[in-house]
Amino acid sequence: MKASDGAVIYVGKAIRLRTRVRSYFGREKSTSALTSQMMRYVTEVDYIVTETEVEALLLENNLIKAHQPRYNVKLKDDKRYPYLRVTVNEPFPRIHITRKAENDGTRYFGPFVHARSTRQTLKQLTKLFPIRTCTLPLAEVRNKYRVCLDYHIGRCPGPCADKIDVPDYDEIVQKVCQFLSGNTNAVVKELTEQMQAAAEALDFETAAKYRDTLKDVQQAITTQNMDSVSAADEDVIGIAVRTDIACVQLLRVRDGKLLEREHYYLNDADPESLATALSAFISQYYQNAVFVPKTVVLPMQIESMELIENWLSEKQGNRVGLHVPKAGRLRKLQILATKNAEILLTQREQNVVYSSGVEPALVELQELLGLKHPLRRIEAYDISNLGDRFAVGSMVVLEDGKPASAEYRRFKIRSVEGQDDFAMMQEIITRRFRRALADDEKFNKLPDLMLIDGGKGQLSAAQAEAASSQLPDIPLIALAKRIEEIFVPGKSEPIVLREDNPTLHMIQRLRDEAHRFAVTYHRRLRQKSLSASVLDEIPNVGPRRKQALLQHFGSIEAIREASLDGLLSVKGIPRSVAENIRKHL
């Protein structure tokens, strides 16, 4: 679905396209608030036909990633997580950290949540299994480089100097890949067998090396917690939602052990359609995943469950099942994942762990006004005038608690004569809404709250204009300067916050910013008017000649009394211009 400017604002899929599209044009009561808001901007529906449902699912994911549509549920942050890459397409594969997984014939393990834990894993791996981490271009034989420090401390077998052949090195690489895949039991079993075989062959030095490696591997394994009797690979998913932000918590269980957890935020998640949000998350998350476990544990049934199972199975090459447990170990893990998601959302609201999250003052203001949706965008308005000349209005914007100076707008008052602040406020609100209805790109973002500088009068003027517009109801408040009272439509008594309240401070800063922006524009217009001169009306007298004349004579009166020769004595004034000055003055 596209807006009038051709921008893609929603991507969906359906077996019966006609039925799906018609559902968006149903009665308002049967559609969600987000859908109703979206349909006001849809002017065109485009479509692509695919061969299978799986192709449609993949195409939907690709289009969402490419266009980032406003009304699709999507992952909050598109940061790339680190992977461990083993270059198995080289004679002597190397291992290193990368943030981009590609289909390039190498093997990727991850993603890991934290870069630090990835580096620690790599360090531990080279202790257990000596594998090179350098970038030297090595051939199968005749490598004549000098060995580095890693060789001397036992973290690399020295393929750069032909200290090891390809078959022996491949055994190391195989163990590394098994270990990173979570198949630690296979690694332990193989090391034990190799140790015993070396001992039986009376090669005690080699057996001792296998024994030490086996000990290190077992120690690394025993540091894992939340072990299970099961040796299965599972992803356990929990989800929690507040207003239109959802948090998905994913617990990674590998070989029966809980190894890691990660979380994601979803934009524009409808609390009444959690299954839809969860389905969108699973499609987007696993599209680029290098490894898909045999079981994905969910808190509820989701849309297109069988389709997604088939797609994941096809992607992994093995049967992958989506499971909603009712009891037992998996149910307990799923409850744990959901609980963690709820904790993260609570912490996010308190601005503790989500560093770029919602300002706590915004949350308090939302609760104070009893609003359902978060205050992502607040617009503040003010009027500045001196007498009946140069009256102007300002609109400043706060987005996610931070000033968005690129969104600031200013207005010259056109229709109001005299000092009528109420009428002036009505004019700028009218013009702001009119531009939004005309789909003006400078005004097409609607606010979640409007703040008016003033008292009940200014608020009533703005409210009357807002009510007469064809736009959806937008909450309004006013902040009076005298004792900083917050007026809300429909409430007879104002809200009075303590002087040290952070929410009050935020509103004051926004009000003061609107005032500053309006006063600056007013002064600029006034200064421009004061700097105007009768010299501006004379042909061929520009800013430089005007400045030269004023510097030479000191005033317009002195220029008027100057003789022709006096005017010609000014640098840059030719005879024709001097005669024009004499004629006009």
C-alpha positions as a Python dict, from the first residue, in 0.01 Angstrom:
ca = {
    (1, 'M'): (0, 0, 0),
    (2, 'K'): (138, 338, -105),
    (3, 'A'): (82, 698, -3),
    (4, 'S'): (24, 985, -245),
    (5, 'D'): (398, 1047, -283),
    (6, 'G'): (459, 685, -384),
    (7, 'A'): (615, 586, -52),
    (8, 'V'): (542, 229, 59),
    (9, 'I'): (362, 250, 395),
    (10, 'Y'): (246, -112, 435),
    (11, 'V'): (341, -455, 297),
    (12, 'G'): (124, -763, 339),
    (13, 'K'): (61, -1104, 180),
    (14, 'A'): (-248, -1313, 110),
    (15, 'I'): (-362, -1619, -81),
    (16, 'R'): (-684, -1436, -178),
    (17, 'L'): (-572, -1081, -241),
    (18, 'R'): (-923, -944, -302),
    (19, 'T'): (-1050, -1064, 35),
    (20, 'R'): (-746, -934, 219),
    (21, 'V'): (-756, -587, 63),
    (22, 'R'): (-1132, -553, 115),
    (23, 'S'): (-1084, -624, 486),
    (24, 'Y'): (-901, -291, 518),
    (25, 'F'): (-1203, -103, 389),
    (26, 'G'): (-1449, -251, 637),
    (27, 'R'): (-1643, -76, 909),
    (28, 'E'): (-1433, 134, 1145),
    (29, 'K'): (-1537, -75, 1448),
    (30, 'S'): (-1394, -389, 1291),
    (31, 'T'): (-1051, -239, 1222),
    (32, 'S'): (-777, -147, 1469),
    (33, 'A'): (-687, 214, 1547),
    (34, 'L'): (-357, 175, 1365),
    (35, 'T'): (-527, 40, 1052),
    (36, 'S'): (-781, 324, 1055),
    (37, 'Q'): (-498, 575, 1080),
    (38, 'M'): (-308, 409, 794),
    (39, 'M'): (-603, 397, 555),
    (40, 'R'): (-633, 777, 557),
    (41, 'Y'): (-304, 792, 366),
    (42, 'V'): (-339, 496, 127),
    (43, 'T'): (-389, 611, -233),
    (44, 'E'): (-262, 309, -428),
    (45, 'V'): (-241, -68, -388),
    (46, 'D'): (32, -253, -581),
    (47, 'Y'): (98, -626, -583),
    (48, 'I'): (341, -898, -695),
    (49, 'V'): (237, -1258, -770),
    (50, 'T'): (458, -1541, -640),
    (51, 'E'): (460, -1916, -705),
    (52, 'T'): (428, -2036, -344),
    (53, 'E'): (336, -1913, 4),
    (54, 'V'): (698, -1951, 113),
    (55, 'E'): (809, -1722, -170),
    (56, 'A'): (544, -1471, -60),
    (57, 'L'): (672, -1483, 298),
    (58, 'L'): (1032, -1424, 187),
    (59, 'L'): (929, -1143, -47),
    (60, 'E'): (725, -978, 230),
    (61, 'N'): (1029, -983, 459),
    (62, 'N'): (1256, -842, 188),
    (63, 'L'): (1017, -559, 103),
    (64, 'I'): (967, -466, 469),
    (65, 'K'): (1344, -455, 517),
    (66, 'A'): (1397, -252, 199),
    (67, 'H'): (1117, 4, 245),
    (68, 'Q'): (1075, 14, 626),
    (69, 'P'): (699, 79, 591),
    (70, 'R'): (549, 301, 860),
    (71, 'Y'): (261, 67, 945),
    (72, 'N'): (435, -271, 947),
    (73, 'V'): (547, -429, 1271),
    (74, 'K'): (925, -421, 1251),
    (75, 'L'): (1228, -471, 1469),
    (76, 'K'): (1306, -155, 1661),
    (77, 'D'): (1678, -143, 1591),
    (78, 'D'): (1848, -268, 1279),
    (79, 'K'): (2191, -302, 1434),
    (80, 'R'): (2405, -591, 1314),
    (81, 'Y'): (2505, -843, 1578),
    (82, 'P'): (2847, -1010, 1571),
    (83, 'Y'): (2901, -1356, 1423),
    (84, 'L'): (3198, -1592, 1427),
    (85, 'R'): (3301, -1678, 1071),
    (86, 'V'): (3502, -1989, 977),
    (87, 'T'): (3639, -1967, 623),
    (88, 'V'): (3589, -2334, 534),
    (89, 'N'): (3637, -2250, 164),
    (90, 'E'): (4011, -2193, 222),
    (91, 'P'): (4283, -2465, 242),
    (92, 'F'): (4357, -2362, 601),
    (93, 'P'): (4036, -2202, 734),
    (94, 'R'): (4063, -1913, 976),
    (95, 'I'): (3816, -1784, 1235),
    (96, 'H'): (3729, -1420, 1297),
    (97, 'I'): (3448, -1189, 1411),
    (98, 'T'): (3220, -1025, 1155),
    (99, 'R'): (2894, -830, 1170),
    (100, 'K'): (2771, -932, 826),
    (101, 'A'): (2656, -1286, 745),
    (102, 'E'): (2660, -1361, 373),
    (103, 'N'): (2604, -1663, 151),
    (104, 'D'): (2973, -1685, 52),
    (105, 'G'): (3055, -2051, 109),
    (106, 'T'): (3189, -2000, 461),
    (107, 'R'): (3026, -2096, 793),
    (108, 'Y'): (2876, -1844, 1034),
    (109, 'F'): (2793, -1901, 1399),
    (110, 'G'): (2574, -1663, 1596),
    (111, 'P'): (2453, -1401, 1613),
    (112, 'F'): (2595, -1318, 1955),
    (113, 'V'): (2429, -1041, 2155),
    (114, 'H'): (2743, -875, 2287),
    (115, 'A'): (3071, -814, 2104),
    (116, 'R'): (3260, -870, 2429),
    (117, 'S'): (3118, -1221, 2476),
    (118, 'T'): (3204, -1294, 2112),
    (119, 'R'): (3567, -1200, 2169),
    (120, 'Q'): (3577, -1412, 2485),
    (121, 'T'): (3433, -1709, 2294),
    (122, 'L'): (3698, -1667, 2025),
    (123, 'K'): (3974, -1648, 2286),
    (124, 'Q'): (3847, -1962, 2460),
    (125, 'L'): (3817, -2145, 2129),
    (126, 'T'): (4179, -2083, 2029),
    (127, 'K'): (4284, -2220, 2369),
    (128, 'L'): (4082, -2537, 2318),
    (129, 'F'): (4140, -2584, 1947),
    (130, 'P'): (4442, -2410, 1791),
    (131, 'I'): (4304, -2247, 1475),
    (132, 'R'): (4452, -1951, 1294),
    (133, 'T'): (4299, -1602, 1322),
    (134, 'C'): (4534, -1422, 1081),
    (135, 'T'): (4447, -1302, 729),
    (136, 'L'): (4747, -1451, 543),
    (137, 'P'): (4662, -1599, 199),
    (138, 'L'): (4771, -1962, 250),
    (139, 'A'): (4805, -2241, -5),
    (140, 'E'): (4788, -2615, 68),
    (141, 'V'): (5169, -2643, 64),
    (142, 'R'): (5485, -2431, 32),
    (143, 'N'): (5381, -2156, 272),
    (144, 'K'): (5697, -1974, 374),
    (145, 'Y'): (5577, -1715, 625),
    (146, 'R'): (5729, -1675, 971),
    (147, 'V'): (5522, -1811, 1257),
    (148, 'C'): (5372, -1558, 1496),
    (149, 'L'): (5330, -1550, 1875),
    (150, 'D'): (5007, -1759, 1857),
    (151, 'Y'): (5216, -2057, 1735),
    (152, 'H'): (5460, -2029, 2024),
    (153, 'I'): (5184, -2014, 2289),
    (154, 'G'): (4994, -2304, 2133),
    (155, 'R'): (4698, -2113, 1985),
    (156, 'C'): (4784, -2182, 1621),
    (157, 'P'): (4946, -2492, 1463),
    (158, 'G'): (5151, -2281, 1220),
    (159, 'P'): (5005, -2357, 873),
    (160, 'C'): (5174, -2040, 749),
    (161, 'A'): (5510, -2219, 778),
    (162, 'D'): (5388, -2568, 679),
    (163, 'K'): (5400, -2688, 1042),
    (164, 'I'): (5078, -2888, 986),
    (165, 'D'): (4918, -3050, 682),
    (166, 'V'): (4562, -3000, 554),
    (167, 'P'): (4401, -3325, 686),
    (168, 'D'): (4523, -3270, 1043),
    (169, 'Y'): (4418, -2905, 1033),
    (170, 'D'): (4072, -3004, 900),
    (171, 'E'): (4018, -3216, 1213),
    (172, 'I'): (4071, -2905, 1426),
    (173, 'V'): (3832, -2704, 1211),
    (174, 'Q'): (3568, -2977, 1237),
    (175, 'K'): (3588, -2972, 1618),
    (176, 'V'): (3559, -2592, 1620),
    (177, 'C'): (3245, -2605, 1404),
    (178, 'Q'): (3093, -2881, 1618),
    (179, 'F'): (3163, -2687, 1936),
    (180, 'L'): (3014, -2363, 1798),
    (181, 'S'): (2707, -2552, 1675),
    (182, 'G'): (2641, -2656, 2035),
    (183, 'N'): (2735, -3019, 1969),
    (184, 'T'): (2970, -3035, 2268),
    (185, 'N'): (2888, -3398, 2343),
    (186, 'A'): (3024, -3504, 2003),
    (187, 'V'): (3343, -3303, 2066),
    (188, 'V'): (3395, -3468, 2408),
    (189, 'K'): (3330, -3815, 2266),
    (190, 'E'): (3575, -3767, 1979),
    (191, 'L'): (3848, -3625, 2204),
    (192, 'T'): (3805, -3917, 2446),
    (193, 'E'): (3836, -4171, 2166),
    (194, 'Q'): (4145, -3997, 2025),
    (195, 'M'): (4306, -3987, 2371),
    (196, 'Q'): (4241, -4357, 2427),
    (197, 'A'): (4368, -4449, 2080),
    (198, 'A'): (4690, -4255, 2135),
    (199, 'A'): (4740, -4421, 2473),
    (200, 'E'): (4689, -4769, 2326),
    (201, 'A'): (4948, -4686, 2060),
    (202, 'L'): (5187, -4587, 2343),
    (203, 'D'): (5193, -4228, 2208),
    (204, 'F'): (5163, -4081, 2556),
    (205, 'E'): (5267, -3727, 2455),
    (206, 'T'): (4978, -3702, 2207),
    (207, 'A'): (4742, -3866, 2455),
    (208, 'A'): (4839, -3606, 2716),
    (209, 'K'): (4758, -3325, 2470),
    (210, 'Y'): (4411, -3476, 2403),
    (211, 'R'): (4364, -3520, 2780),
    (212, 'D'): (4443, -3152, 2850),
    (213, 'T'): (4216, -3034, 2567),
    (214, 'L'): (3938, -3263, 2692),
    (215, 'K'): (3975, -3120, 3043),
    (216, 'D'): (3952, -2762, 2912),
    (217, 'V'): (3645, -2844, 2701),
    (218, 'Q'): (3467, -3010, 2996),
    (219, 'Q'): (3549, -2710, 3215),
    (220, 'A'): (3405, -2475, 2954),
    (221, 'I'): (3089, -2687, 2935),
    (222, 'T'): (3039, -2699, 3314),
    (223, 'T'): (3027, -2319, 3331),
    (224, 'Q'): (2692, -2332, 3146),
    (225, 'N'): (2385, -2310, 3366),
    (226, 'M'): (2023, -2424, 3347),
    (227, 'D'): (2119, -2765, 3212),
    (228, 'S'): (1854, -3004, 3091),
    (229, 'V'): (1848, -3382, 3062),
    (230, 'S'): (1740, -3319, 2703),
    (231, 'A'): (2018, -3256, 2448),
    (232, 'A'): (1786, -3059, 2220),
    (233, 'D'): (1841, -2724, 2048),
    (234, 'E'): (1555, -2482, 2120),
    (235, 'D'): (1470, -2115, 2092),
    (236, 'V'): (1224, -2007, 2364),
    (237, 'I'): (1031, -1689, 2293),
    (238, 'G'): (836, -1462, 2528),
    (239, 'I'): (657, -1138, 2442),
    (240, 'A'): (517, -846, 2641),
    (241, 'V'): (349, -528, 2519),
    (242, 'R'): (278, -178, 2651),
    (243, 'T'): (64, 57, 2440),
    (244, 'D'): (219, 11, 2091),
    (245, 'I'): (568, -110, 2186),
    (246, 'A'): (633, -481, 2228),
    (247, 'C'): (941, -655, 2366),
    (248, 'V'): (1039, -1003, 2248),
    (249, 'Q'): (1275, -1203, 2472),
    (250, 'L'): (1453, -1496, 2305),
    (251, 'L'): (1629, -1760, 2513),
    (252, 'R'): (1877, -1979, 2326),
    (253, 'V'): (1897, -2339, 2447),
    (254, 'R'): (2172, -2541, 2279),
    (255, 'D'): (2242, -2906, 2358),
    (256, 'G'): (1997, -2875, 2648),
    (257, 'K'): (2174, -2574, 2804),
    (258, 'L'): (2055, -2217, 2824),
    (259, 'L'): (2348, -2040, 2661),
    (260, 'E'): (2231, -1688, 2588),
    (261, 'R'): (1940, -1449, 2577),
    (262, 'E'): (1862, -1151, 2358),
    (263, 'H'): (1575, -910, 2323),
    (264, 'Y'): (1418, -700, 2050),
    (265, 'Y'): (1166, -416, 2049),
    (266, 'L'): (884, -409, 1795),
    (267, 'N'): (735, -82, 1673),
    (268, 'D'): (361, -32, 1620),
    (269, 'A'): (255, -356, 1789),
    (270, 'D'): (-119, -372, 1857),
    (271, 'P'): (-184, -515, 2208),
    (272, 'E'): (-496, -684, 2068),
    (273, 'S'): (-298, -856, 1789),
    (274, 'L'): (5, -1000, 1965),
    (275, 'A'): (-6, -1310, 1747),
    (276, 'T'): (39, -1091, 1438),
    (277, 'A'): (334, -908, 1594),
    (278, 'L'): (494, -1237, 1697),
    (279, 'S'): (448, -1383, 1349),
    (280, 'A'): (615, -1075, 1197),
    (281, 'F'): (906, -1104, 1441),
    (282, 'I'): (969, -1474, 1368),
    (283, 'S'): (963, -1414, 991),
    (284, 'Q'): (1209, -1125, 1012),
    (285, 'Y'): (1438, -1275, 1276),
    (286, 'Y'): (1490, -1616, 1117),
    (287, 'Q'): (1522, -1484, 763),
    (288, 'N'): (1888, -1398, 825),
    (289, 'A'): (1959, -1652, 1099),
    (290, 'V'): (2249, -1885, 1020),
    (291, 'F'): (2115, -2160, 1248),
    (292, 'V'): (1753, -2255, 1318),
    (293, 'P'): (1692, -2499, 1607),
    (294, 'K'): (1464, -2800, 1578),
    (295, 'T'): (1210, -2645, 1815),
    (296, 'V'): (1090, -2286, 1850),
    (297, 'V'): (882, -2245, 2167),
    (298, 'L'): (607, -1983, 2149),
    (299, 'P'): (369, -1831, 2406),
    (300, 'M'): (67, -1858, 2174),
    (301, 'Q'): (-55, -1976, 1835),
    (302, 'I'): (49, -1737, 1557),
    (303, 'E'): (-68, -1650, 1208),
    (304, 'S'): (47, -1879, 923),
    (305, 'M'): (197, -2122, 1173),
    (306, 'E'): (215, -2418, 934),
    (307, 'L'): (354, -2200, 656),
    (308, 'I'): (630, -2064, 880),
    (309, 'E'): (714, -2417, 1000),
    (310, 'N'): (753, -2533, 640),
    (311, 'W'): (965, -2231, 553),
    (312, 'L'): (1197, -2281, 853),
    (313, 'S'): (1226, -2653, 778),
    (314, 'E'): (1316, -2578, 418),
    (315, 'K'): (1570, -2318, 529),
    (316, 'Q'): (1737, -2547, 784),
    (317, 'G'): (1718, -2869, 585),
    (318, 'N'): (1556, -3051, 879),
    (319, 'R'): (1212, -3057, 1033),
    (320, 'V'): (1156, -2747, 1250),
    (321, 'G'): (855, -2733, 1478),
    (322, 'L'): (673, -2436, 1636),
    (323, 'H'): (551, -2549, 1978),
    (324, 'V'): (316, -2388, 2232),
    (325, 'P'): (375, -2586, 2554),
    (326, 'K'): (101, -2628, 2811),
    (327, 'A'): (316, -2766, 3095),
    (328, 'G'): (657, -2905, 3179),
    (329, 'R'): (1013, -2777, 3132),
    (330, 'L'): (944, -2583, 2811),
    (331, 'R'): (642, -2412, 2964),
    (332, 'K'): (855, -2299, 3259),
    (333, 'L'): (1121, -2163, 3021),
    (334, 'Q'): (856, -1985, 2815),
    (335, 'I'): (711, -1820, 3129),
    (336, 'L'): (1066, -1715, 3220),
    (337, 'A'): (1112, -1556, 2875),
    (338, 'T'): (782, -1366, 2905),
    (339, 'K'): (869, -1246, 3255),
    (340, 'N'): (1204, -1114, 3129),
    (341, 'A'): (1029, -933, 2842),
    (342, 'E'): (795, -762, 3091),
    (343, 'I'): (1089, -660, 3311),
    (344, 'L'): (1271, -512, 3011),
    (345, 'L'): (965, -308, 2915),
    (346, 'T'): (935, -177, 3271),
    (347, 'Q'): (1304, -86, 3276),
    (348, 'R'): (1269, 76, 2936),
    (349, 'E'): (992, 301, 3066),
    (350, 'Q'): (1216, 398, 3356),
    (351, 'N'): (1495, 478, 3111),
    (352, 'V'): (1732, 234, 3286),
    (353, 'V'): (1849, -15, 3025),
    (354, 'Y'): (1714, 129, 2703),
    (355, 'S'): (1963, 411, 2655),
    (356, 'S'): (1777, 572, 2367),
    (357, 'G'): (1433, 494, 2507),
    (358, 'V'): (1140, 697, 2630),
    (359, 'E'): (1206, 994, 2858),
    (360, 'P'): (1050, 913, 3201),
    (361, 'A'): (888, 1257, 3201),
    (362, 'L'): (700, 1162, 2883),
    (363, 'V'): (564, 849, 3050),
    (364, 'E'): (451, 1049, 3354),
    (365, 'L'): (285, 1312, 3135),
    (366, 'Q'): (104, 1040, 2939),
    (367, 'E'): (-27, 888, 3263),
    (368, 'L'): (-111, 1231, 3404),
    (369, 'L'): (-331, 1310, 3104),
    (370, 'G'): (-477, 956, 3086),
    (371, 'L'): (-363, 901, 2727),
    (372, 'K'): (-346, 552, 2572),
    (373, 'H'): (-63, 614, 2325),
    (374, 'P'): (293, 723, 2405),
    (375, 'L'): (389, 1085, 2348),
    (376, 'R'): (642, 1042, 2072),
    (377, 'R'): (580, 1383, 1918),
    (378, 'I'): (473, 1697, 2106),
    (379, 'E'): (421, 2031, 1931),
    (380, 'A'): (429, 2361, 2121),
    (381, 'Y'): (284, 2691, 1991),
    (382, 'D'): (342, 3055, 2088),
    (383, 'I'): (263, 3406, 1961),
    (384, 'S'): (499, 3706, 1956),
    (385, 'N'): (399, 4062, 1866),
    (386, 'L'): (472, 4425, 1953),
    (387, 'G'): (170, 4644, 1901),
    (388, 'D'): (-7, 4546, 1581),
    (389, 'R'): (308, 4506, 1370),
    (390, 'F'): (522, 4199, 1294),
    (391, 'A'): (294, 3952, 1471),
    (392, 'V'): (427, 3599, 1430),
    (393, 'G'): (362, 3248, 1558),
    (394, 'S'): (592, 2954, 1620),
    (395, 'M'): (566, 2574, 1628),
    (396, 'V'): (847, 2377, 1793),
    (397, 'V'): (864, 2000, 1818),
    (398, 'L'): (978, 1745, 2074),
    (399, 'E'): (1032, 1391, 1937),
    (400, 'D'): (1102, 1109, 2183),
    (401, 'G'): (1190, 1367, 2446),
    (402, 'K'): (1442, 1555, 2230),
    (403, 'P'): (1407, 1881, 2032),
    (404, 'A'): (1361, 1818, 1659),
    (405, 'S'): (1480, 2151, 1520),
    (406, 'A'): (1432, 2039, 1160),
    (407, 'E'): (1059, 2013, 1235),
    (408, 'Y'): (1027, 2371, 1372),
    (409, 'R'): (790, 2598, 1174),
    (410, 'R'): (714, 2972, 1189),
    (411, 'F'): (413, 3177, 1076),
    (412, 'K'): (353, 3541, 983),
    (413, 'I'): (13, 3644, 1113),
    (414, 'R'): (-193, 3749, 811),
    (415, 'S'): (-561, 3780, 901),
    (416, 'V'): (-558, 3939, 1248),
    (417, 'E'): (-530, 4312, 1312),
    (418, 'G'): (-441, 4454, 1652),
    (419, 'Q'): (-332, 4257, 1957),
    (420, 'D'): (-569, 3959, 1963),
    (421, 'D'): (-363, 3664, 2087),
    (422, 'F'): (-664, 3428, 2081),
    (423, 'A'): (-739, 3497, 1713),
    (424, 'M'): (-370, 3473, 1625),
    (425, 'M'): (-344, 3134, 1794),
    (426, 'Q'): (-652, 3020, 1602),
    (427, 'E'): (-493, 3134, 1276),
    (428, 'I'): (-169, 2938, 1318),
    (429, 'I'): (-355, 2623, 1432),
    (430, 'T'): (-586, 2656, 1129),
    (431, 'R'): (-293, 2692, 890),
    (432, 'R'): (-107, 2402, 1052),
    (433, 'F'): (-406, 2165, 1013),
    (434, 'R'): (-486, 2289, 663),
    (435, 'R'): (-132, 2210, 547),
    (436, 'A'): (-156, 1863, 705),
    (437, 'L'): (-483, 1790, 524),
    (438, 'A'): (-320, 1901, 198),
    (439, 'D'): (-50, 1637, 264),
    (440, 'D'): (221, 1904, 280),
    (441, 'E'): (540, 1713, 364),
    (442, 'K'): (642, 1990, 606),
    (443, 'F'): (327, 1936, 812),
    (444, 'N'): (215, 1578, 745),
    (445, 'K'): (346, 1442, 1077),
    (446, 'L'): (68, 1475, 1331),
    (447, 'P'): (145, 1530, 1700),
    (448, 'D'): (47, 1306, 1988),
    (449, 'L'): (-1, 1620, 2202),
    (450, 'M'): (-23, 1995, 2139),
    (451, 'L'): (105, 2242, 2400),
    (452, 'I'): (-27, 2598, 2391),
    (453, 'D'): (160, 2881, 2560),
    (454, 'G'): (-107, 3058, 2763),
    (455, 'G'): (-413, 2997, 2976),
    (456, 'K'): (-773, 2893, 2928),
    (457, 'G'): (-838, 3154, 2656),
    (458, 'Q'): (-557, 3042, 2427),
    (459, 'L'): (-645, 2678, 2492),
    (460, 'S'): (-1012, 2734, 2404),
    (461, 'A'): (-915, 2913, 2082),
    (462, 'A'): (-687, 2627, 1977),
    (463, 'Q'): (-942, 2364, 2082),
    (464, 'A'): (-1218, 2525, 1877),
    (465, 'E'): (-1004, 2519, 1566),
    (466, 'A'): (-884, 2164, 1628),
    (467, 'A'): (-1244, 2044, 1669),
    (468, 'S'): (-1350, 2198, 1338),
    (469, 'S'): (-1071, 2026, 1141),
    (470, 'Q'): (-1117, 1690, 969),
    (471, 'L'): (-818, 1542, 1150),
    (472, 'P'): (-848, 1290, 1435),
    (473, 'D'): (-875, 1417, 1791),
    (474, 'I'): (-537, 1540, 1912),
    (475, 'P'): (-497, 1606, 2287),
    (476, 'L'): (-425, 1967, 2383),
    (477, 'I'): (-295, 2131, 2699),
    (478, 'A'): (-194, 2485, 2790),
    (479, 'L'): (75, 2605, 3029),
    (480, 'A'): (12, 2941, 3197),
    (481, 'K'): (322, 3141, 3294),
    (482, 'R'): (208, 3297, 3621),
    (483, 'I'): (211, 2994, 3849),
    (484, 'E'): (283, 2730, 3582),
    (485, 'E'): (-65, 2576, 3579),
    (486, 'I'): (-148, 2306, 3324),
    (487, 'F'): (-495, 2350, 3174),
    (488, 'V'): (-667, 2049, 3015),
    (489, 'P'): (-988, 2072, 2806),
    (490, 'G'): (-1293, 1951, 2994),
    (491, 'K'): (-1138, 2001, 3339),
    (492, 'S'): (-1237, 2303, 3542),
    (493, 'E'): (-935, 2291, 3771),
    (494, 'P'): (-579, 2311, 3637),
    (495, 'I'): (-309, 2056, 3717),
    (496, 'V'): (-39, 2200, 3942),
    (497, 'L'): (289, 2008, 3970),
    (498, 'R'): (564, 2062, 4224),
    (499, 'E'): (839, 2300, 4119),
    (500, 'D'): (1099, 2020, 4122),
    (501, 'N'): (890, 1783, 3908),
    (502, 'P'): (1086, 1665, 3595),
    (503, 'T'): (765, 1652, 3389),
    (504, 'L'): (695, 2018, 3465),
    (505, 'H'): (1055, 2105, 3375),
    (506, 'M'): (1018, 1930, 3038),
    (507, 'I'): (695, 2117, 2957),
    (508, 'Q'): (852, 2448, 3065),
    (509, 'R'): (1157, 2389, 2845),
    (510, 'L'): (933, 2318, 2548),
    (511, 'R'): (715, 2624, 2616),
    (512, 'D'): (1024, 2843, 2654),
    (513, 'E'): (1170, 2704, 2331),
    (514, 'A'): (850, 2797, 2145),
    (515, 'H'): (871, 3146, 2296),
    (516, 'R'): (1238, 3183, 2199),
    (517, 'F'): (1171, 3071, 1842),
    (518, 'A'): (878, 3313, 1803),
    (519, 'V'): (1064, 3610, 1956),
    (520, 'T'): (1371, 3545, 1737),
    (521, 'Y'): (1156, 3552, 1423),
    (522, 'H'): (970, 3863, 1542),
    (523, 'R'): (1300, 4047, 1606),
    (524, 'R'): (1435, 3946, 1268),
    (525, 'L'): (1131, 4092, 1089),
    (526, 'R'): (1147, 4409, 1298),
    (527, 'Q'): (1520, 4452, 1235),
    (528, 'K'): (1469, 4399, 864),
    (529, 'S'): (1204, 4671, 864),
    (530, 'L'): (1422, 4914, 1060),
    (531, 'S'): (1714, 4860, 826),
    (532, 'A'): (1502, 4953, 524),
    (533, 'S'): (1593, 5291, 374),
    (534, 'V'): (1480, 5540, 108),
    (535, 'L'): (1811, 5458, -61),
    (536, 'D'): (1668, 5110, -138),
    (537, 'E'): (1427, 5277, -383),
    (538, 'I'): (1704, 5436, -591),
    (539, 'P'): (1811, 5242, -904),
    (540, 'N'): (2164, 5095, -896),
    (541, 'V'): (2209, 5165, -523),
    (542, 'G'): (2265, 4828, -365),
    (543, 'P'): (2377, 4728, -15),
    (544, 'R'): (2745, 4815, -72),
    (545, 'R'): (2678, 5164, -216),
    (546, 'K'): (2417, 5230, 54),
    (547, 'Q'): (2670, 5135, 323),
    (548, 'A'): (2941, 5350, 163),
    (549, 'L'): (2708, 5656, 147),
    (550, 'L'): (2593, 5617, 509),
    (551, 'Q'): (2951, 5571, 633),
    (552, 'H'): (3066, 5881, 440),
    (553, 'F'): (2780, 6120, 523),
    (554, 'G'): (2641, 5972, 846),
    (555, 'S'): (2269, 6015, 774),
    (556, 'I'): (2004, 6031, 501),
    (557, 'E'): (1964, 6405, 572),
    (558, 'A'): (2334, 6469, 506),
    (559, 'I'): (2316, 6272, 180),
    (560, 'R'): (2012, 6479, 75),
    (561, 'E'): (2206, 6807, 132),
    (562, 'A'): (2524, 6684, -42),
    (563, 'S'): (2630, 6840, -374),
    (564, 'L'): (2691, 6635, -689),
    (565, 'D'): (3067, 6667, -635),
    (566, 'G'): (3024, 6554, -276),
    (567, 'L'): (2840, 6241, -391),
    (568, 'L'): (3106, 6172, -656),
    (569, 'S'): (3374, 6183, -387),
    (570, 'V'): (3230, 5864, -235),
    (571, 'K'): (3417, 5555, -355),
    (572, 'G'): (3210, 5343, -594),
    (573, 'I'): (2955, 5613, -684),
    (574, 'P'): (2971, 5700, -1059),
    (575, 'R'): (2811, 6016, -1208),
    (576, 'S'): (2495, 5842, -1332),
    (577, 'V'): (2424, 5698, -984),
    (578, 'A'): (2506, 6034, -817),
    (579, 'E'): (2256, 6208, -1046),
    (580, 'N'): (1992, 5946, -961),
    (581, 'I'): (2051, 6007, -588),
    (582, 'R'): (2014, 6384, -633),
    (583, 'K'): (1699, 6336, -837),
    (584, 'H'): (1532, 6101, -581),
    (585, 'L'): (1631, 6293, -270),
}
